[in-house]
Amino acid sequence: SEIHLLFQGGPGEKVTQKITMWVYAADGTYTEYVMSSGSKPIPGDEIVAPGTREGDRCVVFVKSAGTTYRVMDEQVFAARI
C-alpha cells in the first residue's frame, strides 16, 4: 500500500515554503519525507510513501511565512478491496 500527499495549492500557496510528512509505520519505524526536495512546492507536487496494511500515523507540517504548522496528525489505513 502507499500513502499519497498531494499539494493542490490555494489561497496560502504564495507564502507556503516547505511541506514535510512524517510516517510512523505500524511496526514502529519512522521516516521523514520532504516535498519538492525542500523547495517551494507547486500545485501538483506529491509525496508517495510506502504504507502498511496495519495502519500508519501520518503527521504533515507546512512551513509558511517562516512559521511551521502541524496541519494533519492522523492514523491512515490502506483501502480494503
N, C-alpha and C positions, 0 to 999 in steps of 0.2 A: 504494500500500500504506500501511498505518497501523501504528503501534506503540501498543499499549494497555498501560497500567499501572493495575491495579485494586487498591484498598485493601480488604482483606477483614476487617481487624480481627484480634483475637486477644488473647492474654494481656497483651501490652505496649501495647495501644491506649490505655490510660489515660494513659500517660506520653509517647505519640507527639505531638510538637508540629508537625512540618512534614515534608513529603516533596517531594523535588526530583529531577527526572530530566534528565540531560544527554544530548543526542543528537548524536553526531558522524556526519554523513551520509557516504556513500561518496565524495562529491565534495569532502570536506574542510571543509564548513561545520559550524558548531556552534550549537546552540540549547538554551537552558535553559527547562524547564517546571516550574512550581510548582503542586502540587496544592492545590485549595481556595483559590486566591489567597493562599496563605501562612497561612491559618487552620488550626486543628487539623482534620485530616481525620477523617471519619466513615466507617464501613464503607459501601461502595458508591461512594465518590468515585473518580474515574478521570481519568487523563491520556490524551488521544488525540493523538498526534503524527504528522505525515506521515513516511513512511519511503521508502526506495528499494529497488528490487529487487536492487541490488548488495550489500546488507548494510550495516548501520549499527551503530555501537558505542553501547550504552546504559549509562550509569552512573547508579545510583539511590542517593540519600542519604536517610537518615531521621534527623531530629533528635528525640532522646528524652531527657527529663530534663536538658536543657541541653547534651548532647553530640551531635555529628553523626557518624554511622556510614555508611561506604560499604557497602551491603548487596548490590549487584549491579554487575558490570562485565563485560559480555559482548557479543559480536557477535550481532546478530539478523538474520534473513533473512525475507523475505516468503514465505508459503506458495506453493508452485508447484502449480497445479491442472492 
